């Protein structure tokens, strides 16, 4: 799995390029839903992007605001998920 910083940068690039986020106002704690960067339909595209970067599926129950409402939350969740998959 890539480093947290690599994932953070990849997310920032994807959010700007694919979802139209304003790079100048997008930081690690920007609320992606509350600012309208993503909505309930585009969240699945974001989840698929994260899955492709971390190399594992995100369980449906984990697709929540707590895990996907900011770059910081996504990075923390993705690394916790990847770490959990490594442990037997």
Helices and strands as residue ranges (DSSP letters): H 4-17, H 43-54, G 60-62, H 65-68, H 71-86
